[in-house]
């Protein structure tokens, strides 16, 4: 697969800290027990309180809640920062190296048209891209 991947020579990405990936269309930020515990601790909450306030059940999976606008509950619009950035979920850490963004060059270009960090910054080698992709499939 790696020698055939269209991005085998690497891709450029550097987060612009715009928050665009945290706001907008409704969706899911899938989370697991370890991530819930880490976020709860970072907010000085017990897991039960954190879960009642910030987690929703979607089938058998758990996701962070979001505002009616689709914005993540942890995105602070005033500061344009994530309130749990240091312990953000793996899905957020993997952005933009989701399989949905890497399916085709056109998928990557579409993401780059919305994300100011796309095609900017240092060239990330294939190994780094694959390492980030392994975190999850979105």
MODELLER restraints for C-alpha pairs under 7 A, 6 or more apart:
rsr = mdl.restraints
at = mdl.atoms
rsr.add(forms.Gaussian(group=physical.xy_distance, feature=features.Distance(at['CA:2:A'], at['CA:8:A']), mean=6.27, stdev=0.5))
rsr.add(forms.Gaussian(group=physical.xy_distance, feature=features.Distance(at['CA:8:A'], at['CA:126:A']), mean=5.35, stdev=0.5))
rsr.add(forms.Gaussian(group=physical.xy_distance, feature=features.Distance(at['CA:9:A'], at['CA:125:A']), mean=6.58, stdev=0.5))
rsr.add(forms.Gaussian(group=physical.xy_distance, feature=features.Distance(at['CA:9:A'], at['CA:126:A']), mean=6.41, stdev=0.5))
rsr.add(forms.Gaussian(group=physical.xy_distance, feature=features.Distance(at['CA:10:A'], at['CA:123:A']), mean=6.04, stdev=0.5))
rsr.add(forms.Gaussian(group=physical.xy_distance, feature=features.Distance(at['CA:10:A'], at['CA:124:A']), mean=5.28, stdev=0.5))
rsr.add(forms.Gaussian(group=physical.xy_distance, feature=features.Distance(at['CA:10:A'], at['CA:125:A']), mean=4.37, stdev=0.5))
rsr.add(forms.Gaussian(group=physical.xy_distance, feature=features.Distance(at['CA:10:A'], at['CA:126:A']), mean=5.04, stdev=0.5))
rsr.add(forms.Gaussian(group=physical.xy_distance, feature=features.Distance(at['CA:11:A'], at['CA:119:A']), mean=6.78, stdev=0.5))
rsr.add(forms.Gaussian(group=physical.xy_distance, feature=features.Distance(at['CA:11:A'], at['CA:123:A']), mean=5.39, stdev=0.5))
rsr.add(forms.Gaussian(group=physical.xy_distance, feature=features.Distance(at['CA:11:A'], at['CA:124:A']), mean=5.34, stdev=0.5))
rsr.add(forms.Gaussian(group=physical.xy_distance, feature=features.Distance(at['CA:11:A'], at['CA:125:A']), mean=6.85, stdev=0.5))
rsr.add(forms.Gaussian(group=physical.xy_distance, feature=features.Distance(at['CA:12:A'], at['CA:118:A']), mean=6.54, stdev=0.5))
rsr.add(forms.Gaussian(group=physical.xy_distance, feature=features.Distance(at['CA:12:A'], at['CA:119:A']), mean=4.47, stdev=0.5))
rsr.add(forms.Gaussian(group=physical.xy_distance, feature=features.Distance(at['CA:12:A'], at['CA:120:A']), mean=5.25, stdev=0.5))
rsr.add(forms.Gaussian(group=physical.xy_distance, feature=features.Distance(at['CA:12:A'], at['CA:121:A']), mean=5.67, stdev=0.5))
rsr.add(forms.Gaussian(group=physical.xy_distance, feature=features.Distance(at['CA:12:A'], at['CA:122:A']), mean=5.52, stdev=0.5))
rsr.add(forms.Gaussian(group=physical.xy_distance, feature=features.Distance(at['CA:12:A'], at['CA:123:A']), mean=4.43, stdev=0.5))
rsr.add(forms.Gaussian(group=physical.xy_distance, feature=features.Distance(at['CA:12:A'], at['CA:124:A']), mean=5.80, stdev=0.5))
rsr.add(forms.Gaussian(group=physical.xy_distance, feature=features.Distance(at['CA:13:A'], at['CA:117:A']), mean=5.44, stdev=0.5))
rsr.add(forms.Gaussian(group=physical.xy_distance, feature=features.Distance(at['CA:13:A'], at['CA:118:A']), mean=4.91, stdev=0.5))
rsr.add(forms.Gaussian(group=physical.xy_distance, feature=features.Distance(at['CA:13:A'], at['CA:119:A']), mean=5.30, stdev=0.5))
rsr.add(forms.Gaussian(group=physical.xy_distance, feature=features.Distance(at['CA:13:A'], at['CA:120:A']), mean=4.99, stdev=0.5))
rsr.add(forms.Gaussian(group=physical.xy_distance, feature=features.Distance(at['CA:13:A'], at['CA:121:A']), mean=5.40, stdev=0.5))
rsr.add(forms.Gaussian(group=physical.xy_distance, feature=features.Distance(at['CA:13:A'], at['CA:122:A']), mean=6.57, stdev=0.5))
rsr.add(forms.Gaussian(group=physical.xy_distance, feature=features.Distance(at['CA:14:A'], at['CA:117:A']), mean=4.82, stdev=0.5))
rsr.add(forms.Gaussian(group=physical.xy_distance, feature=features.Distance(at['CA:14:A'], at['CA:118:A']), mean=6.80, stdev=0.5))
rsr.add(forms.Gaussian(group=physical.xy_distance, feature=features.Distance(at['CA:14:A'], at['CA:120:A']), mean=5.66, stdev=0.5))
rsr.add(forms.Gaussian(group=physical.xy_distance, feature=features.Distance(at['CA:14:A'], at['CA:121:A']), mean=4.86, stdev=0.5))
rsr.add(forms.Gaussian(group=physical.xy_distance, feature=features.Distance(at['CA:15:A'], at['CA:117:A']), mean=4.88, stdev=0.5))
rsr.add(forms.Gaussian(group=physical.xy_distance, feature=features.Distance(at['CA:16:A'], at['CA:116:A']), mean=6.19, stdev=0.5))
rsr.add(forms.Gaussian(group=physical.xy_distance, feature=features.Distance(at['CA:16:A'], at['CA:117:A']), mean=5.13, stdev=0.5))
rsr.add(forms.Gaussian(group=physical.xy_distance, feature=features.Distance(at['CA:18:A'], at['CA:80:A']), mean=6.73, stdev=0.5))
rsr.add(forms.Gaussian(group=physical.xy_distance, feature=features.Distance(at['CA:19:A'], at['CA:80:A']), mean=6.07, stdev=0.5))
rsr.add(forms.Gaussian(group=physical.xy_distance, feature=features.Distance(at['CA:19:A'], at['CA:81:A']), mean=6.85, stdev=0.5))
rsr.add(forms.Gaussian(group=physical.xy_distance, feature=features.Distance(at['CA:20:A'], at['CA:115:A']), mean=6.78, stdev=0.5))
rsr.add(forms.Gaussian(group=physical.xy_distance, feature=features.Distance(at['CA:22:A'], at['CA:71:A']), mean=5.98, stdev=0.5))
rsr.add(forms.Gaussian(group=physical.xy_distance, feature=features.Distance(at['CA:22:A'], at['CA:72:A']), mean=5.53, stdev=0.5))
rsr.add(forms.Gaussian(group=physical.xy_distance, feature=features.Distance(at['CA:22:A'], at['CA:75:A']), mean=6.46, stdev=0.5))
rsr.add(forms.Gaussian(group=physical.xy_distance, feature=features.Distance(at['CA:23:A'], at['CA:70:A']), mean=5.95, stdev=0.5))
rsr.add(forms.Gaussian(group=physical.xy_distance, feature=features.Distance(at['CA:23:A'], at['CA:71:A']), mean=3.93, stdev=0.5))
rsr.add(forms.Gaussian(group=physical.xy_distance, feature=features.Distance(at['CA:23:A'], at['CA:72:A']), mean=6.03, stdev=0.5))
rsr.add(forms.Gaussian(group=physical.xy_distance, feature=features.Distance(at['CA:24:A'], at['CA:69:A']), mean=6.34, stdev=0.5))
rsr.add(forms.Gaussian(group=physical.xy_distance, feature=features.Distance(at['CA:24:A'], at['CA:70:A']), mean=5.01, stdev=0.5))
rsr.add(forms.Gaussian(group=physical.xy_distance, feature=features.Distance(at['CA:24:A'], at['CA:71:A']), mean=5.57, stdev=0.5))
rsr.add(forms.Gaussian(group=physical.xy_distance, feature=features.Distance(at['CA:25:A'], at['CA:70:A']), mean=5.03, stdev=0.5))
rsr.add(forms.Gaussian(group=physical.xy_distance, feature=features.Distance(at['CA:26:A'], at['CA:70:A']), mean=4.10, stdev=0.5))
rsr.add(forms.Gaussian(group=physical.xy_distance, feature=features.Distance(at['CA:27:A'], at['CA:70:A']), mean=6.98, stdev=0.5))
rsr.add(forms.Gaussian(group=physical.xy_distance, feature=features.Distance(at['CA:28:A'], at['CA:63:A']), mean=5.75, stdev=0.5))
rsr.add(forms.Gaussian(group=physical.xy_distance, feature=features.Distance(at['CA:28:A'], at['CA:64:A']), mean=6.92, stdev=0.5))
rsr.add(forms.Gaussian(group=physical.xy_distance, feature=features.Distance(at['CA:29:A'], at['CA:63:A']), mean=5.08, stdev=0.5))
rsr.add(forms.Gaussian(group=physical.xy_distance, feature=features.Distance(at['CA:29:A'], at['CA:64:A']), mean=5.55, stdev=0.5))
rsr.add(forms.Gaussian(group=physical.xy_distance, feature=features.Distance(at['CA:29:A'], at['CA:91:A']), mean=6.65, stdev=0.5))
rsr.add(forms.Gaussian(group=physical.xy_distance, feature=features.Distance(at['CA:30:A'], at['CA:62:A']), mean=5.83, stdev=0.5))
rsr.add(forms.Gaussian(group=physical.xy_distance, feature=features.Distance(at['CA:30:A'], at['CA:63:A']), mean=4.39, stdev=0.5))
rsr.add(forms.Gaussian(group=physical.xy_distance, feature=features.Distance(at['CA:30:A'], at['CA:64:A']), mean=6.79, stdev=0.5))
rsr.add(forms.Gaussian(group=physical.xy_distance, feature=features.Distance(at['CA:30:A'], at['CA:91:A']), mean=6.91, stdev=0.5))
rsr.add(forms.Gaussian(group=physical.xy_distance, feature=features.Distance(at['CA:31:A'], at['CA:62:A']), mean=5.71, stdev=0.5))
rsr.add(forms.Gaussian(group=physical.xy_distance, feature=features.Distance(at['CA:31:A'], at['CA:63:A']), mean=5.49, stdev=0.5))
rsr.add(forms.Gaussian(group=physical.xy_distance, feature=features.Distance(at['CA:31:A'], at['CA:89:A']), mean=6.25, stdev=0.5))
rsr.add(forms.Gaussian(group=physical.xy_distance, feature=features.Distance(at['CA:32:A'], at['CA:62:A']), mean=6.94, stdev=0.5))
rsr.add(forms.Gaussian(group=physical.xy_distance, feature=features.Distance(at['CA:35:A'], at['CA:89:A']), mean=5.95, stdev=0.5))
rsr.add(forms.Gaussian(group=physical.xy_distance, feature=features.Distance(at['CA:36:A'], at['CA:47:A']), mean=6.82, stdev=0.5))
rsr.add(forms.Gaussian(group=physical.xy_distance, feature=features.Distance(at['CA:37:A'], at['CA:47:A']), mean=5.80, stdev=0.5))
rsr.add(forms.Gaussian(group=physical.xy_distance, feature=features.Distance(at['CA:38:A'], at['CA:87:A']), mean=6.18, stdev=0.5))
rsr.add(forms.Gaussian(group=physical.xy_distance, feature=features.Distance(at['CA:39:A'], at['CA:84:A']), mean=6.35, stdev=0.5))
rsr.add(forms.Gaussian(group=physical.xy_distance, feature=features.Distance(at['CA:39:A'], at['CA:87:A']), mean=5.95, stdev=0.5))
rsr.add(forms.Gaussian(group=physical.xy_distance, feature=features.Distance(at['CA:40:A'], at['CA:46:A']), mean=5.96, stdev=0.5))
rsr.add(forms.Gaussian(group=physical.xy_distance, feature=features.Distance(at['CA:40:A'], at['CA:47:A']), mean=5.65, stdev=0.5))
rsr.add(forms.Gaussian(group=physical.xy_distance, feature=features.Distance(at['CA:40:A'], at['CA:50:A']), mean=5.54, stdev=0.5))
rsr.add(forms.Gaussian(group=physical.xy_distance, feature=features.Distance(at['CA:42:A'], at['CA:84:A']), mean=6.94, stdev=0.5))
rsr.add(forms.Gaussian(group=physical.xy_distance, feature=features.Distance(at['CA:54:A'], at['CA:64:A']), mean=5.72, stdev=0.5))
rsr.add(forms.Gaussian(group=physical.xy_distance, feature=features.Distance(at['CA:54:A'], at['CA:65:A']), mean=5.44, stdev=0.5))
rsr.add(forms.Gaussian(group=physical.xy_distance, feature=features.Distance(at['CA:55:A'], at['CA:62:A']), mean=6.52, stdev=0.5))
rsr.add(forms.Gaussian(group=physical.xy_distance, feature=features.Distance(at['CA:55:A'], at['CA:63:A']), mean=5.72, stdev=0.5))
rsr.add(forms.Gaussian(group=physical.xy_distance, feature=features.Distance(at['CA:55:A'], at['CA:64:A']), mean=4.65, stdev=0.5))
rsr.add(forms.Gaussian(group=physical.xy_distance, feature=features.Distance(at['CA:55:A'], at['CA:65:A']), mean=5.41, stdev=0.5))
rsr.add(forms.Gaussian(group=physical.xy_distance, feature=features.Distance(at['CA:56:A'], at['CA:62:A']), mean=5.72, stdev=0.5))
rsr.add(forms.Gaussian(group=physical.xy_distance, feature=features.Distance(at['CA:56:A'], at['CA:63:A']), mean=5.42, stdev=0.5))
rsr.add(forms.Gaussian(group=physical.xy_distance, feature=features.Distance(at['CA:56:A'], at['CA:64:A']), mean=6.10, stdev=0.5))
rsr.add(forms.Gaussian(group=physical.xy_distance, feature=features.Distance(at['CA:56:A'], at['CA:65:A']), mean=5.77, stdev=0.5))
rsr.add(forms.Gaussian(group=physical.xy_distance, feature=features.Distance(at['CA:57:A'], at['CA:63:A']), mean=6.44, stdev=0.5))
rsr.add(forms.Gaussian(group=physical.xy_distance, feature=features.Distance(at['CA:65:A'], at['CA:72:A']), mean=6.94, stdev=0.5))
rsr.add(forms.Gaussian(group=physical.xy_distance, feature=features.Distance(at['CA:65:A'], at['CA:73:A']), mean=6.15, stdev=0.5))
rsr.add(forms.Gaussian(group=physical.xy_distance, feature=features.Distance(at['CA:66:A'], at['CA:72:A']), mean=4.65, stdev=0.5))
rsr.add(forms.Gaussian(group=physical.xy_distance, feature=features.Distance(at['CA:66:A'], at['CA:73:A']), mean=4.86, stdev=0.5))
rsr.add(forms.Gaussian(group=physical.xy_distance, feature=features.Distance(at['CA:67:A'], at['CA:73:A']), mean=6.12, stdev=0.5))
rsr.add(forms.Gaussian(group=physical.xy_distance, feature=features.Distance(at['CA:74:A'], at['CA:82:A']), mean=5.56, stdev=0.5))
rsr.add(forms.Gaussian(group=physical.xy_distance, feature=features.Distance(at['CA:74:A'], at['CA:83:A']), mean=5.22, stdev=0.5))
rsr.add(forms.Gaussian(group=physical.xy_distance, feature=features.Distance(at['CA:74:A'], at['CA:84:A']), mean=6.63, stdev=0.5))
rsr.add(forms.Gaussian(group=physical.xy_distance, feature=features.Distance(at['CA:75:A'], at['CA:81:A']), mean=5.87, stdev=0.5))
rsr.add(forms.Gaussian(group=physical.xy_distance, feature=features.Distance(at['CA:75:A'], at['CA:82:A']), mean=4.59, stdev=0.5))
rsr.add(forms.Gaussian(group=physical.xy_distance, feature=features.Distance(at['CA:75:A'], at['CA:83:A']), mean=6.23, stdev=0.5))
rsr.add(forms.Gaussian(group=physical.xy_distance, feature=features.Distance(at['CA:76:A'], at['CA:82:A']), mean=6.05, stdev=0.5))
rsr.add(forms.Gaussian(group=physical.xy_distance, feature=features.Distance(at['CA:76:A'], at['CA:83:A']), mean=6.62, stdev=0.5))
rsr.add(forms.Gaussian(group=physical.xy_distance, feature=features.Distance(at['CA:90:A'], at['CA:135:A']), mean=6.48, stdev=0.5))
rsr.add(forms.Gaussian(group=physical.xy_distance, feature=features.Distance(at['CA:91:A'], at['CA:136:A']), mean=6.71, stdev=0.5))
rsr.add(forms.Gaussian(group=physical.xy_distance, feature=features.Distance(at['CA:94:A'], at['CA:132:A']), mean=5.22, stdev=0.5))
rsr.add(forms.Gaussian(group=physical.xy_distance, feature=features.Distance(at['CA:94:A'], at['CA:133:A']), mean=6.48, stdev=0.5))
rsr.add(forms.Gaussian(group=physical.xy_distance, feature=features.Distance(at['CA:94:A'], at['CA:135:A']), mean=6.60, stdev=0.5))
rsr.add(forms.Gaussian(group=physical.xy_distance, feature=features.Distance(at['CA:97:A'], at['CA:129:A']), mean=6.39, stdev=0.5))
rsr.add(forms.Gaussian(group=physical.xy_distance, feature=features.Distance(at['CA:97:A'], at['CA:132:A']), mean=6.19, stdev=0.5))
rsr.add(forms.Gaussian(group=physical.xy_distance, feature=features.Distance(at['CA:97:A'], at['CA:133:A']), mean=5.49, stdev=0.5))
rsr.add(forms.Gaussian(group=physical.xy_distance, feature=features.Distance(at['CA:98:A'], at['CA:133:A']), mean=5.80, stdev=0.5))
rsr.add(forms.Gaussian(group=physical.xy_distance, feature=features.Distance(at['CA:98:A'], at['CA:137:A']), mean=6.01, stdev=0.5))
rsr.add(forms.Gaussian(group=physical.xy_distance, feature=features.Distance(at['CA:98:A'], at['CA:138:A']), mean=5.41, stdev=0.5))
rsr.add(forms.Gaussian(group=physical.xy_distance, feature=features.Distance(at['CA:99:A'], at['CA:133:A']), mean=6.78, stdev=0.5))
rsr.add(forms.Gaussian(group=physical.xy_distance, feature=features.Distance(at['CA:99:A'], at['CA:137:A']), mean=5.67, stdev=0.5))
rsr.add(forms.Gaussian(group=physical.xy_distance, feature=features.Distance(at['CA:99:A'], at['CA:138:A']), mean=5.85, stdev=0.5))
rsr.add(forms.Gaussian(group=physical.xy_distance, feature=features.Distance(at['CA:100:A'], at['CA:138:A']), mean=5.80, stdev=0.5))
rsr.add(forms.Gaussian(group=physical.xy_distance, feature=features.Distance(at['CA:101:A'], at['CA:107:A']), mean=5.07, stdev=0.5))
rsr.add(forms.Gaussian(group=physical.xy_distance, feature=features.Distance(at['CA:101:A'], at['CA:108:A']), mean=5.03, stdev=0.5))
rsr.add(forms.Gaussian(group=physical.xy_distance, feature=features.Distance(at['CA:101:A'], at['CA:111:A']), mean=6.47, stdev=0.5))
rsr.add(forms.Gaussian(group=physical.xy_distance, feature=features.Distance(at['CA:102:A'], at['CA:108:A']), mean=5.65, stdev=0.5))
rsr.add(forms.Gaussian(group=physical.xy_distance, feature=features.Distance(at['CA:112:A'], at['CA:118:A']), mean=4.42, stdev=0.5))
rsr.add(forms.Gaussian(group=physical.xy_distance, feature=features.Distance(at['CA:112:A'], at['CA:119:A']), mean=6.68, stdev=0.5))
